[in-house]
Amino acid sequence: MHPLLKALSARSWNVESTVGRSLKPIAITERYPTLEGGVLDVLSQIKRCIRADDQSWLIPFSDFQTDSSSAFRWNEYEIMALEATVSEGERSSITRFWDEHFPFLLAVQADYDYLAIRISDGSVVHGNAPEWEHPSVFANSFDAFVACVVGAVSPTELPYPLSVLL
């Protein structure tokens, strides 16, 4: 099991592993063709990875399928933002933003938070509503993000936004 999944499990997250490795979904290969590495390795290993209160979760590969039964689609925040806009310019800007940001964790307990990989530099960014398209950098890489989560002995040691999300 990946160290991130072990750390989340130790924090009472419900972690269910897949049987074998899942293939990268077409939604990822088509929209994020250059995305490789750790985040995909983690997401490919999970059937379900959700906080005990069901308010935060990692997005498993199965949720990237068009026939997913998930209540929240993997690109739910993009869809919500597009539905709230009226101008074509805003819609194009929102789509371009999400083309460059791969969401891997969603949270609904407060401001519809997310963590995503910024494709251009591999950093992990945090954003929330209503300004999803104005995230802040949390970690320089997915590995640095994992190290932060794994290295925190207790939830009170986690920096914001992880203190809220995890």
C-alpha positions as CSV (number, residue, x, y, z in Angstrom):
1,M,0.0,0.0,0.0
2,H,1.3,3.5,-0.9
3,P,2.5,5.5,2.1
4,L,-0.2,8.2,1.5
5,L,-2.9,5.6,1.8
6,K,-1.4,4.1,4.9
7,A,-1.3,7.6,6.5
8,L,-4.9,8.3,5.6
9,S,-5.9,5.0,6.9
10,A,-4.2,5.8,10.2
11,R,-6.3,9.0,10.3
12,S,-9.5,6.8,10.1
13,W,-10.1,7.2,6.4
14,N,-12.0,4.4,4.8
15,V,-9.4,3.0,2.3
16,E,-10.5,0.2,0.0
17,S,-7.8,-1.1,-2.4
18,T,-8.5,-2.3,-5.9
19,V,-7.7,-5.8,-7.0
20,G,-4.7,-5.4,-9.2
21,R,-3.8,-2.2,-11.0
22,S,-6.4,-0.2,-12.8
23,L,-5.7,1.1,-16.3
24,K,-5.5,4.9,-16.7
25,P,-9.0,6.1,-17.7
26,I,-9.5,7.7,-21.1
27,A,-10.7,10.9,-19.4
28,I,-7.2,11.3,-18.0
29,T,-5.2,10.2,-21.0
30,E,-7.1,12.5,-23.3
31,R,-7.2,15.6,-21.1
32,Y,-3.9,15.2,-19.2
33,P,-1.6,13.3,-21.6
34,T,1.6,14.4,-19.9
35,L,0.4,13.5,-16.3
36,E,2.5,10.7,-14.9
37,G,3.8,9.5,-11.6
38,G,2.8,9.3,-8.0
39,V,-0.7,10.7,-8.0
40,L,-1.7,8.3,-10.7
41,D,-0.1,5.4,-8.9
42,V,-2.1,6.2,-5.8
43,L,-5.4,6.7,-7.6
44,S,-5.0,3.5,-9.5
45,Q,-4.7,1.6,-6.2
46,I,-8.0,2.7,-4.7
47,K,-11.5,1.6,-5.1
48,R,-12.5,4.1,-2.3
49,C,-10.6,6.4,-0.1
50,I,-12.8,8.7,1.9
51,R,-12.6,10.5,5.3
52,A,-14.8,8.9,8.0
53,D,-17.4,11.7,7.8
54,D,-17.7,11.3,4.0
55,Q,-16.7,15.0,3.5
56,S,-13.3,14.5,1.8
57,W,-12.1,11.9,-0.6
58,L,-9.4,11.0,-3.1
59,I,-10.8,10.5,-6.6
60,P,-10.4,6.8,-7.7
61,F,-9.9,5.9,-11.3
62,S,-13.4,4.5,-11.4
63,D,-14.8,8.0,-10.9
64,F,-13.2,9.1,-14.2
65,Q,-15.4,6.7,-16.1
66,T,-18.4,8.2,-17.9
67,D,-20.7,5.7,-16.2
68,S,-19.4,6.4,-12.6
69,S,-22.0,6.0,-9.9
70,S,-20.4,8.7,-7.8
71,A,-22.6,11.5,-6.5
72,F,-19.8,14.0,-7.3
73,R,-18.2,13.7,-10.7
74,W,-14.4,14.0,-10.8
75,N,-14.7,17.4,-12.5
76,E,-17.7,18.5,-10.5
77,Y,-16.2,21.9,-9.6
78,E,-15.5,22.7,-13.2
79,I,-19.0,21.8,-14.1
80,M,-20.4,24.0,-11.3
81,A,-18.2,26.9,-12.4
82,L,-19.3,26.6,-16.0
83,E,-22.9,26.5,-15.1
84,A,-22.5,29.7,-13.1
85,T,-21.0,31.7,-16.0
86,V,-22.8,33.4,-18.8
87,S,-20.0,34.7,-21.1
88,E,-18.2,32.5,-23.6
89,G,-14.9,34.1,-22.5
90,E,-15.4,33.1,-18.9
91,R,-16.3,29.6,-20.0
92,S,-13.2,29.3,-22.1
93,S,-11.0,30.6,-19.2
94,I,-12.5,28.0,-16.8
95,T,-12.0,25.2,-19.2
96,R,-8.4,26.3,-19.8
97,F,-7.8,26.4,-16.1
98,W,-9.0,22.8,-15.5
99,D,-7.1,21.6,-18.6
100,E,-4.0,22.7,-16.6
101,H,-5.1,21.4,-13.1
102,F,-5.8,17.7,-12.4
103,P,-8.0,17.4,-9.3
104,F,-7.3,14.4,-7.1
105,L,-9.0,15.3,-3.8
106,L,-12.4,16.9,-3.3
107,A,-13.9,18.1,-0.1
108,V,-17.5,19.4,0.6
109,Q,-17.5,20.3,4.3
110,A,-17.0,24.0,3.8
111,D,-16.1,25.8,0.6
112,Y,-15.9,23.0,-1.9
113,D,-12.2,22.6,-1.6
114,Y,-9.9,20.6,-3.8
115,L,-6.3,19.6,-4.3
116,A,-4.9,19.4,-7.8
117,I,-1.7,18.8,-9.7
118,R,-0.7,21.8,-11.7
119,I,0.3,20.2,-15.0
120,S,2.9,22.9,-16.0
121,D,5.1,22.4,-13.0
122,G,3.8,19.4,-11.0
123,S,3.0,21.4,-7.9
124,V,0.0,20.6,-5.6
125,V,-2.4,23.4,-5.4
126,H,-5.4,24.1,-3.1
127,G,-8.5,25.9,-4.2
128,N,-12.0,26.5,-3.1
129,A,-15.3,28.1,-4.1
130,P,-16.2,30.5,-5.3
131,E,-12.8,31.2,-6.8
132,W,-11.7,27.7,-7.9
133,E,-9.6,29.2,-10.6
134,H,-7.3,31.1,-8.1
135,P,-5.6,28.3,-6.2
136,S,-2.6,28.6,-3.9
137,V,0.5,26.3,-4.1
138,F,0.6,23.9,-1.2
139,A,3.5,21.7,-2.2
140,N,6.1,21.8,-4.9
141,S,5.4,18.2,-5.9
142,F,3.1,15.3,-5.2
143,D,6.0,13.6,-3.4
144,A,6.4,16.7,-1.1
145,F,2.6,16.6,-0.4
146,V,2.8,12.9,0.5
147,A,5.9,13.6,2.8
148,C,3.9,16.3,4.6
149,V,0.9,14.0,5.2
150,V,3.1,11.0,6.2
151,G,5.4,13.1,8.4
152,A,2.6,14.6,10.5
153,V,2.2,12.4,13.6
154,S,-1.2,13.8,14.5
155,P,-3.9,15.7,12.6
156,T,-3.2,18.8,14.7
157,E,0.3,19.0,13.1
158,L,-1.0,19.3,9.6
159,P,-0.7,22.7,8.0
160,Y,-3.7,24.5,6.4
161,P,-5.4,23.4,4.1
162,L,-4.6,19.8,5.1
163,S,-5.8,20.4,8.6
164,V,-9.3,21.0,7.1
165,L,-9.2,18.5,4.3
166,L,-7.7,15.5,6.0
